[in-house]
Amino acid sequence: MEVSNNKKHFYAIGVSYKNADLKTRGDFSLSLEQKDTLTLEAKREGVEEILINSTCNRTEIYAHVNHPIQLINLLCKHSKGSLGVFNEIGYTHKNNAAFHHIFKVGTGLDSQILGDFEIIGQLKQGFFRSKKLGMGHGFMERLVNAVIQASKRIKTETKISSGATSVAFASVQYIINTIEDISEKNILLFGTGKIGRNTCENLIKHTENDHIVLINRTHEKAKHIAGKFNVLVKEYGELPTEIRKTDVLIVATGAQQPTISKDIIHKDTPLLILDLSIPSNVHSNVEELEHVTLINLDSLSQITNKALEDRRQYIPQAETILEEVKVEFLQWLEHRQYAPALRALKAKLTAQQSSEIKNQEKKAVLKPEAVSVSDQMIQKITGQLANYLKENPSKASSTLDVIQEVFQLDIKAHE
């Protein structure tokens, strides 16, 4: 079933961990400000709705357009990515394939860490952002809600998300497995990005470490985050001093360029650095330092354990649920396409009814109950047609063509 909207098609375009390395994903990543400016430019170009999802593992845009190059150009213009690189590693999905893709992404089945439960929240935030800018309406809201429904069912009815998941989980697993006596070590969190906060929370839970230090460029924001956890807040200017003291440095600043380089690291004891940011916030030159070990997101994603492997057995069950919810959405979408024609037919019948009422009034033969009966007949006719279209989707297009020709319907006026 090919789905269109005003002769436009629904596309998903993007780059992800499957084809793009960390550096390339960083080039195509979008900050909140970049998302907003891209959304508003799309609005000026005539795009009616848009959904942008930019995470550590992927950057994607969903919208109805005549050709996907419109979305690709917008992505390249507002990020550091180029059209040439996108043509090499990017992907484009159309209509049904695009719908299937967003369902897989939103349910964690397409995640770098299978069963990632954070992605659905990111999609929700993306929709709210679009809605705030007047670029999220009925169609996109219904789509996102359907993906949310599929995600909830999969989490409830399968064990694909059993235990902790996500990059934060992999980070903590790596730290615990790598650093001996982690509860006694000094941990420094630089930045208050969501992944960093989640990692910090999980570290507190699983290591019982009570001397974690938090530094952020905005001190008040750091104090706000610290209020939720048992951590000590230090000023941004104390960063080099605190790095000298720490054993584990977790970086999640959300900056568009490196915030940590070898120039501010002055220590001769082992230092583990976890860069949890897209684009990378730690310069690769830190690896030139003898005692420094740098771990980034792609490294973390390759860390698996038995729990993660066990989840794979639930993929078929999860995909079955995904298909059920997706089919319901596609049925709603197909029926939604009939609405303009049904409204046009109802308007035509109502106009004919009004004309006949005037004629009867002139002849002084109009009976009050006749108006009520004719209203009921209009409802029955349009209702019967709607049911026929739903029950005979293969005949819908030809049926609507005939009705449009017979009644001379102006369907565009009712879209």
C-alpha positions as CSV (number, residue, x, y, z in Angstrom):
1,M,0.0,0.0,0.0
2,E,1.6,3.3,-1.1
3,V,0.5,6.1,1.0
4,S,0.6,9.7,-0.2
5,N,-0.5,13.1,1.2
6,N,-1.4,15.8,-1.3
7,K,0.8,13.9,-3.8
8,K,3.7,14.1,-1.4
9,H,5.3,11.0,0.1
10,F,6.4,10.3,3.6
11,Y,10.1,10.0,3.9
12,A,12.7,9.2,6.6
13,I,16.2,10.3,5.8
14,G,19.2,10.1,8.0
15,V,22.6,8.7,9.1
16,S,23.1,6.1,11.9
17,Y,25.7,4.0,13.6
18,K,25.1,1.3,11.0
19,N,26.9,3.2,8.3
20,A,28.5,6.2,9.9
21,D,31.3,6.3,12.4
22,L,31.4,8.5,15.5
23,K,33.1,11.4,13.7
24,T,30.6,11.4,10.8
25,R,27.6,11.1,13.1
26,G,28.9,14.1,14.9
27,D,29.1,16.1,11.7
28,F,25.4,15.4,11.0
29,S,24.2,15.9,14.6
30,L,21.9,18.8,15.3
31,S,21.8,20.9,18.5
32,L,18.4,22.1,19.8
33,E,19.0,25.5,18.1
34,Q,19.9,23.8,14.8
35,K,16.8,21.7,15.0
36,D,14.6,24.7,15.5
37,T,16.1,26.7,12.7
38,L,15.8,23.7,10.4
39,T,12.2,23.2,11.4
40,L,11.3,26.8,10.7
41,E,13.1,26.8,7.3
42,A,11.1,23.6,6.4
43,K,8.0,25.5,7.3
44,R,8.9,28.4,5.0
45,E,9.5,25.8,2.2
46,G,5.9,24.5,2.6
47,V,6.6,21.4,4.6
48,E,3.5,20.9,6.8
49,E,4.8,18.7,9.5
50,I,8.3,17.5,10.5
51,L,9.9,15.3,13.1
52,I,13.7,15.5,13.9
53,N,15.5,12.9,16.0
54,S,19.2,13.6,16.7
55,T,20.8,11.3,19.3
56,C,24.2,9.7,19.9
57,N,23.5,6.9,17.4
58,R,21.5,8.7,14.6
59,T,20.2,11.9,13.1
60,E,17.0,11.5,11.2
61,I,14.2,13.7,9.7
62,Y,10.7,12.5,9.0
63,A,8.3,14.5,6.8
64,H,5.9,14.5,3.8
65,V,7.7,16.1,0.8
66,N,7.8,15.7,-3.0
67,H,11.4,14.5,-3.0
68,P,13.7,13.4,-0.2
69,I,16.5,15.8,-1.5
70,Q,14.6,18.6,0.2
71,L,15.1,17.0,3.6
72,I,18.7,15.9,2.9
73,N,19.6,19.5,1.8
74,L,18.0,20.9,5.0
75,L,20.1,18.4,7.1
76,C,23.3,19.3,5.4
77,K,22.7,23.0,5.5
78,H,22.0,23.0,9.3
79,S,24.6,20.5,10.3
80,K,28.3,20.1,9.5
81,G,27.5,17.2,7.2
82,S,27.9,17.4,3.4
83,L,25.7,16.1,0.5
84,G,28.6,14.1,-0.8
85,V,29.1,12.2,2.5
86,F,25.4,11.7,2.9
87,N,25.2,10.2,-0.5
88,E,27.8,7.7,0.6
89,I,26.5,6.7,4.0
90,G,23.0,8.2,4.4
91,Y,19.7,6.4,3.9
92,T,16.3,7.2,2.6
93,H,13.1,5.3,3.3
94,K,9.8,6.1,1.6
95,N,6.2,5.5,2.6
96,N,5.7,2.0,4.1
97,A,9.5,1.6,4.5
98,A,9.7,4.9,6.3
99,F,6.8,4.0,8.7
100,H,8.4,0.6,9.4
101,H,11.7,2.4,10.1
102,I,10.3,4.8,12.7
103,F,8.5,1.9,14.4
104,K,11.8,-0.1,14.6
105,V,13.7,3.0,15.9
106,G,11.1,3.9,18.5
107,T,10.8,0.4,19.9
108,G,14.6,0.0,20.3
109,L,14.8,-2.8,17.7
110,D,17.1,-0.6,15.5
111,S,19.2,0.6,18.4
112,Q,22.9,0.1,18.8
113,I,22.1,-1.5,22.2
114,L,19.1,-3.7,21.6
115,G,16.0,-2.7,23.6
116,D,17.2,0.8,24.3
117,F,14.4,2.4,26.3
118,E,15.6,6.0,26.0
119,I,14.9,6.4,22.2
120,I,11.1,6.7,22.6
121,G,11.5,9.6,25.0
122,Q,13.7,11.3,22.4
123,L,11.1,10.8,19.7
124,K,8.4,12.3,22.0
125,Q,10.6,15.3,22.8
126,G,11.2,15.7,19.0
127,F,7.5,15.8,18.4
128,F,6.8,18.3,21.2
129,R,9.5,20.5,19.8
130,S,7.9,20.4,16.3
131,K,4.4,21.0,17.8
132,K,5.7,24.1,19.7
133,L,6.9,25.5,16.4
134,G,3.6,24.8,14.6
135,M,5.1,21.8,12.7
136,G,3.5,18.9,14.5
137,H,-0.2,18.2,13.8
138,G,-2.7,15.4,13.6
139,F,-0.8,13.0,11.4
140,M,2.5,13.2,13.1
141,E,0.9,13.1,16.6
142,R,-1.0,9.9,15.6
143,L,2.2,8.4,14.2
144,V,4.3,9.1,17.3
145,N,1.5,7.9,19.6
146,A,1.3,4.6,17.6
147,V,5.1,4.2,18.0
148,I,4.7,4.9,21.7
149,Q,2.0,2.3,21.9
150,A,4.2,-0.3,20.2
151,S,7.1,0.5,22.5
152,K,4.9,0.1,25.6
153,R,3.5,-3.2,24.5
154,I,6.9,-4.6,23.6
155,K,8.3,-3.6,27.0
156,T,5.3,-5.1,28.8
157,E,4.8,-8.2,26.7
158,T,8.4,-9.2,26.1
159,K,11.7,-9.2,28.0
160,I,13.6,-7.4,25.3
161,S,14.2,-4.4,27.6
162,S,14.7,-6.5,30.7
163,G,17.3,-5.1,33.1
164,A,19.1,-1.8,32.4
165,T,19.7,-0.8,28.8
166,S,21.1,2.1,26.9
167,V,24.5,3.8,26.6
168,A,24.3,4.7,30.3
169,F,24.1,1.0,31.2
170,A,27.0,0.1,28.9
171,S,29.0,2.9,30.5
172,V,28.5,1.7,34.0
173,Q,29.1,-1.9,33.1
174,Y,32.4,-0.9,31.5
175,I,33.5,1.2,34.5
176,I,32.7,-1.5,37.0
177,N,34.4,-4.2,34.9
178,T,37.5,-2.1,34.2
179,I,38.2,-0.2,37.5
180,E,38.9,-2.2,40.6
181,D,37.4,-0.9,43.9
182,I,35.3,1.6,42.0
183,S,33.5,2.6,45.1
184,E,36.8,4.0,46.4
185,K,37.8,5.8,43.3
186,N,37.4,9.5,42.4
187,I,34.8,10.1,39.6
188,L,34.4,13.4,37.8
189,L,31.4,14.1,35.6
190,F,31.9,17.1,33.3
191,G,28.7,18.3,31.7
192,T,25.0,17.6,32.4
193,G,24.0,15.9,29.2
194,K,21.2,13.3,29.6
195,I,23.5,10.3,29.0
196,G,26.0,11.7,31.5
197,R,23.3,12.2,34.1
198,N,21.9,8.7,33.6
199,T,25.4,7.3,33.9
200,C,26.0,9.2,37.1
201,E,22.7,8.0,38.5
202,N,23.6,4.4,37.7
203,L,27.1,4.7,39.1
204,I,25.6,5.9,42.4
205,K,23.2,3.0,42.4
206,H,25.6,0.2,41.5
207,T,28.9,1.4,43.0
208,E,27.9,3.1,46.2
209,N,30.5,5.7,45.4
210,D,29.9,8.8,47.6
211,H,32.6,11.1,46.2
212,I,31.5,11.9,42.7
213,V,32.3,15.5,41.5
214,L,30.1,17.4,39.0
215,I,31.3,20.3,37.0
216,N,29.3,22.2,34.4
217,R,29.9,25.5,32.6
218,T,26.7,26.8,34.1
219,H,27.1,26.4,37.8
220,E,23.4,26.8,38.7
221,K,22.5,23.9,36.4
222,A,25.1,21.8,38.0
223,K,23.7,22.6,41.5
224,H,20.2,21.7,40.2
225,I,21.4,18.3,39.0
226,A,23.5,17.7,42.1
227,G,20.3,18.2,44.2
228,K,19.0,15.0,42.7
229,F,22.1,12.9,43.4
230,N,24.7,12.7,46.2
231,V,27.5,14.5,44.3
232,L,29.8,17.5,45.0
233,V,29.6,20.5,42.7
234,K,32.8,22.4,41.7
235,E,33.3,25.6,39.7
236,Y,34.2,25.3,36.0
237,G,37.5,27.0,36.6
238,E,38.5,24.1,38.9
239,L,38.3,21.6,36.0
240,P,42.1,21.0,35.5
241,T,42.6,20.6,39.2
242,E,39.8,18.1,39.6
243,I,41.0,16.1,36.5
244,R,44.4,15.8,38.2
245,K,42.6,14.2,41.2
246,T,40.2,11.9,39.5
247,D,40.4,8.3,38.3
248,V,37.4,8.3,36.0
249,L,36.4,11.3,33.9
250,I,32.9,11.2,32.3
251,V,32.4,13.8,29.6
252,A,28.9,14.8,28.5
253,T,28.9,18.5,27.8
254,G,26.8,18.6,24.6
255,A,29.2,21.0,23.0
256,Q,29.7,21.1,19.2
257,Q,33.5,20.8,19.6
258,P,36.0,19.2,22.0
259,T,35.9,20.5,25.5
260,I,38.7,18.2,26.8
261,S,42.2,18.0,25.3
262,K,45.6,16.8,26.5
263,D,46.5,20.4,27.3
264,I,44.4,20.4,30.5
265,I,45.3,16.9,31.7
266,H,48.3,17.0,34.0
267,K,48.7,13.7,35.8
268,D,51.0,10.7,35.7
269,T,48.5,8.1,37.2
270,P,45.9,6.1,35.2
271,L,42.9,8.1,33.9
272,L,39.9,6.5,32.2
273,I,37.9,9.0,30.1
274,L,34.5,8.1,28.8
275,D,33.3,10.5,26.1
276,L,29.5,10.1,26.0
277,S,28.9,13.0,23.5
278,I,27.9,13.5,19.9
279,P,29.8,15.2,18.4
280,S,32.8,14.1,20.4
281,N,33.7,16.4,23.3
282,V,37.1,14.8,24.0
283,H,39.9,15.5,21.5
284,S,41.7,12.4,20.2
285,N,45.1,13.8,21.2
286,V,44.4,12.7,24.8
287,E,45.4,9.3,23.7
288,E,48.9,10.6,23.2
289,L,49.2,10.7,27.0
290,E,50.7,7.5,28.4
291,H,48.3,6.9,31.3
292,V,45.1,7.9,29.6
293,T,42.5,5.5,28.2
294,L,39.8,7.0,26.0
295,I,36.5,5.2,25.5
296,N,33.8,6.6,23.2
297,L,30.2,5.7,22.3
298,D,31.1,3.2,19.6
299,S,33.5,1.4,21.9
300,L,30.8,1.2,24.5
301,S,28.2,-0.2,22.1
302,Q,30.4,-3.1,21.3
303,I,30.5,-4.2,25.0
304,T,28.0,-7.0,25.4
305,N,27.1,-9.3,28.2
306,K,24.8,-12.3,28.6
307,A,21.8,-10.2,29.4
308,L,22.1,-8.3,26.1
309,E,22.6,-11.4,24.1
310,D,19.6,-13.1,25.8
311,R,17.3,-10.3,24.6
312,R,17.8,-11.3,21.0
313,Q,15.4,-14.3,21.5
314,Y,12.6,-11.8,22.0
315,I,13.0,-10.1,18.7
316,P,10.4,-12.1,16.7
317,Q,7.8,-11.5,19.4
318,A,8.6,-7.8,19.5
319,E,8.4,-7.6,15.7
320,T,5.0,-9.3,15.7
321,I,3.7,-6.6,18.1
322,L,5.3,-3.9,16.1
323,E,3.5,-5.2,12.9
324,E,0.1,-5.3,14.7
325,V,0.3,-1.7,15.8
326,K,1.8,-0.5,12.5
327,V,-1.0,-2.1,10.6
328,E,-3.6,-0.3,12.7
329,F,-1.9,3.0,12.1
330,L,-1.7,2.3,8.3
331,Q,-5.4,1.5,8.3
332,W,-6.2,4.7,10.1
333,L,-4.0,6.6,7.5
334,E,-5.8,4.9,4.6
335,H,-9.2,5.8,6.0
336,R,-8.0,9.3,6.6
337,Q,-7.4,9.7,2.9
338,Y,-11.1,9.2,2.2
339,A,-12.1,12.1,4.4
340,P,-11.8,14.9,1.9
341,A,-13.9,13.0,-0.7
342,L,-16.5,12.2,1.9
343,R,-16.6,15.8,3.1
344,A,-16.9,17.0,-0.5
345,L,-19.8,14.6,-1.2
346,K,-21.6,15.6,2.0
347,A,-21.2,19.3,1.0
348,K,-22.6,18.6,-2.4
349,L,-25.6,16.7,-1.1
350,T,-26.2,19.4,1.5
351,A,-26.1,22.1,-1.2
352,Q,-28.6,20.1,-3.2
353,Q,-30.8,19.7,-0.1
354,S,-30.7,23.4,0.5
355,S,-31.7,24.1,-3.1
356,E,-34.6,21.7,-2.9
357,I,-35.8,23.1,0.4
358,K,-35.9,26.6,-1.2
359,N,-38.0,25.3,-4.1
360,Q,-40.4,23.5,-1.7
361,E,-40.7,26.7,0.4
362,K,-41.7,28.7,-2.7
363,K,-44.4,26.2,-3.5
364,A,-45.5,26.2,0.2
365,V,-45.4,22.4,0.3
366,L,-42.4,21.9,2.6
367,K,-43.1,19.7,5.6
368,P,-40.8,20.3,8.6
369,E,-40.1,16.6,9.1
370,A,-38.9,16.4,5.5
371,V,-35.7,18.4,6.4
372,S,-34.9,16.0,9.2
373,V,-35.4,13.0,7.0
374,S,-33.2,14.4,4.3
375,D,-30.4,15.1,6.9
376,Q,-30.6,11.5,7.9
377,M,-30.4,10.4,4.3
378,I,-27.2,12.4,3.8
379,Q,-25.7,10.8,6.9
380,K,-26.7,7.3,5.7
381,I,-25.3,7.8,2.2
382,T,-21.9,9.2,3.3
383,G,-21.7,6.6,6.1
384,Q,-22.5,3.7,3.7
385,L,-19.8,5.0,1.3
386,A,-17.3,5.3,4.1
387,N,-17.9,1.7,5.2
388,Y,-17.6,0.4,1.6
389,L,-14.3,2.1,1.2
390,K,-13.0,0.7,4.4
391,E,-14.2,-2.8,3.5
392,N,-12.9,-2.7,-0.1
393,P,-9.6,-0.8,0.0
394,S,-8.6,-2.2,-3.4
395,K,-11.6,-0.6,-5.0
396,A,-11.4,2.7,-3.1
397,S,-9.5,4.7,-5.7
398,S,-11.7,3.7,-8.6
399,T,-14.9,4.2,-6.5
400,L,-13.8,7.7,-5.5
401,D,-13.0,8.6,-9.1
402,V,-16.5,7.7,-10.2
403,I,-18.2,9.6,-7.4
404,Q,-16.0,12.6,-8.0
405,E,-16.9,12.6,-11.7
406,V,-20.7,11.9,-11.2
407,F,-21.1,14.6,-8.5
408,Q,-18.4,17.0,-9.8
409,L,-16.8,17.1,-6.4
410,D,-14.2,19.7,-5.4
411,I,-12.1,17.5,-3.2
412,K,-9.2,19.8,-2.9
413,A,-11.4,22.4,-1.2
414,H,-12.1,19.9,1.6
415,E,-8.5,18.6,2.2
